[in-house]
Amino acid sequence: MSDDYQNVKVDLDDAGMLMLTLSRPEKLNALNETTLTELRRILMSAKKDDAVKGLLITGEGKAFCAGADINRLAEVNALTGKRFAEQGQMVFNLLENLSKPSVIAINGYAFGGGCELAMAGTLRVAADTVQLGQPEIKLGVIPGYGGTQRLSRLVGKGRALELCLTGRNITAMEALNWGLVNQVTSSDNLIKDSKALLASIICMAPAAIKATLEVIHQGSDLSLHDAQKIEAAHFGLVCSTKDKSEGVTAFLEKRKANFTGT
């Protein structure tokens, strides 16, 4: 995978972990148009690249991502503001629906668009020193990169309203208690623990990983009846794979399964 990017550092290891590091530390990794365009290119490439099994996203410096580009926000009006929101939503939707797992290693401040980016990932690990929030109300606007919707789905309507209406920040431990992040660890162990979490996922059968992601994402917006239909269809599909046979056989033989992606 090409690493010819200005604001995102890219590294693919032998295990298939694609590590993306937001690299605009002087601007607290704020999401300008260049960064969003680069993320879109990287994610589209990763989706098609069989060598990429999962993604780990973090930030360089003291922030994970301090939000959207305020200078650009200052310029937008009703029409361009809608397009501004849609651009970020498109990139974050691509991450969420990549059909490959992602772990967001939140190393520092995750405000506004940064919190929204983290929520678009599959799972989130936060350093114990970080703060998260949706402070857009203090600028006279609302979250526009999917924050109002993903936040309420993760932490519930009441908590989402509290964060979005007050604009206050919460600590990593509050975020853990609310269900906004999945793990809290020390800054020193953040990348190690995030990689370990991702490794525990990508060693599983690829077809089952993809099916799990798709069924949960699609089903969350459907009735239980309709969602179960999707679940049954995907269950049938994974039952046709060699990895299913290997998984069941390994369990019966009391050994570790060797999934091959077939």
N, C-alpha and C positions, 0 to 999 in steps of 0.2 A: 504494500500500500504506500502511495506517495506521501512524503512528509513535507511537501512544499506548501506550508501554511504559515501565515503571519502571526495569528493570534491563538493558535491551538497547536500544542506539541503532541505528536502521535508516535506511539510505540507499540508494536505487536510482538508478543513473546512467543516462544515455541509451544506453549500450552494453548494458544489461541485467544489469549486475553489482549484486547486492544485497549491500551491506556491512553486516554485523552486528558491533557492538562491545559486548562484555560490559562493563557499566558499573556496577560495584560496587567501585570501586578501594579504598575504605576497608576492604573485606573481602577484598581480593585477588581479586575477582570470583568468590568461592566460589558454588557452585551451590545456592542455596536453592530452596524450592518455587516461589516467584514467578518466578525466573529460568527454571526448567525449564518452567513453564506458559507463559511468554512465548515461549520458544524453540519449543515445540510449536505454538503459534498461528501464529507467523511461518513456520515450515516448512510447515505445512499450507496456508497462504495462498500461499506461494511455489510449492508444487507445482502449484497450479491456475492460477497467474498466468503467461500466455504472455509477459508483458513481462520476466519474470525468466529470464535465460539461465544464470546461475551465481551462486554465493555465495562471498563472502569473509568469514571470521570471524576476529576478533582480540579483544584485550582492552584495556581502558583502564588506564593506570598501569603499575606495574612488574611486574604479573603478567598472564599470559594467563588462567589460572584455577588457583587454588591447591587446588581439589578440591571435594568435596561439603561441605555445611553441617555442621560438626562438632557444633554445638548440637543439630541435628536427629538426628544419628547417636547422640548420647548418650542420646536418649530412646527409641530403638527397641528392640524385643524380637524374638523369633523370627518372630512373625507380621508385625509392622509393618516389620521389617527386610527381609523378603522383598518386601513392597510397595514399600518405599523403593528397593530395587534395581530392581524392575520398572518403576518410574516413569522412572528415568534411562535404562534400557535402551530403553524405548519411544521416548523422544525421540531418542536417538542412532541407533536403528534407522531412524527416520524420516529423519534426515539422510543416513545411508548409502544408503538405498534411495529417495532423492528422484527419481532418474532425471535429475537435473541436477548438473553437476559443482560441487564445492566445494573451495576452497583455504583451508587454515587457516594464518593468519599468526601464528606463535607469538612474541609480543613479549616474553614474560617467563616466570616460573615456570609450568610445566605439570605439576602434581602430581595424583595420584589421579584424581578425576573430570575434572580439566582435561586430563590426558594421555588419558583415555578419550574425551573430547569430540574432541580433536585426531585420534585414531585413527579416529573415525567419519567424518571428512571424506575426500574423494577423494584429495587431495594435501596435503602439509605443507611449509611454508617456515618455517625457524626463524632468529631473530636469533642471531648468534654468541655472545651472552652468556647465553643461556637454559640452564636445566637442566630435565630431565624425569625423571619417576619415578612409581612406584606404591608409595607408602610405607605402604599400609594395614596391612601386617603389624605395623607398630610400634604400631598402635592395637588390635591383637588381632582384626582382621577381614581380609577379602580384597577385592580390587577387585570391585565389584558392578554397574558400569555397562557391562559387556562387556569390561572390561580384560583379564581372563585369556584370553579367546578372541581378541580382535583382536590383542593383543600377540604371542601365539604365532604367529598367521598372518603377521604382518609381519616379525618378527625371528627366528622359530624357537622351538621348544620350550625349548631349553637357555637361550637368552638371556631368554626370558620367565620361566622358573623362577628365574633369577638375580635379576632385578629384583623379582619378586613375593615371593621368600623373604627377600631381604636388605633390601628397602625402600630401597636406595641410589639416589641420583640419578645421572644421566649428563649429560654436556655435549652441546651441540648437535652438535659434531663426532663424538662417539661415536654419537649418534643417527643421524647421516648414514651413518657407516660400517656401522652395524647394519641400515640400511634402515628405521628408524623415521620419519625425515623424508626428504624428497626434495631439498631445497636448504637451504643455510646462507648467510646474507647478513648485512650489517651492520644494526644497528638503524635507522640512518638510511634505508637502502634497502629495509627490510622490506616496507612497503606497496606501494611502487613495483614491486618485483620480484614480489610476490605477485599484483598486478593484471596485470602483464605475462604471468605464467604462465597466469592464468585467461583473459586475452584471447586467448592462443594456442590455447585450447581452444574457447571459445564462438564463435569465428569459423568453426568447422567445421560440417558438416551436422548439424542437431539430431537427426534420426532416427538417424544413425550414432553420435552421442554417447550417446544414450539406450540404444541397443542394446549398445554397448560396456560401459557401466556395468552393465546388467542381466546380460549374458552372463558377465562376469567375476565379479560378485557371486554369481550363482546357481551357476555352474560350479565355483567354488572348493570347494564342499561335496559335489560329485558325483564319480563315477568319470569317467575321461577319456572313456570311450565315451558315457556319458549327457550329459556336458558338450558334447561335439562335436555331438550331436543338437540341443541348444539353439542352439549357434553356427550350424549350418547353417540352422535355421529363421529366425533373426534375419537371417542373410546374405540369405536369400531375400526377406525383408520389405524390407530397405533397397535391394535391387536394383529394387524396384518404384517407387522415389521419383524425382522429377524431379531432386533433388539428386545422385543417383547419376549420372544422365546428364550433368548439368552438370560434375560432378567429373571424369569420364572425358574428356569433350570438352575441358575446360580443360587437362587434362594433355597431350592429343594436340596441342592448339593452342599449347602452351607459354605459357599465361597463368594468372593467378590465378583460381581458381573463385569464383563469386558464388553462394553457397548462400542459398536463400530459405526453407528449412524446409518445402518441399513435395515 
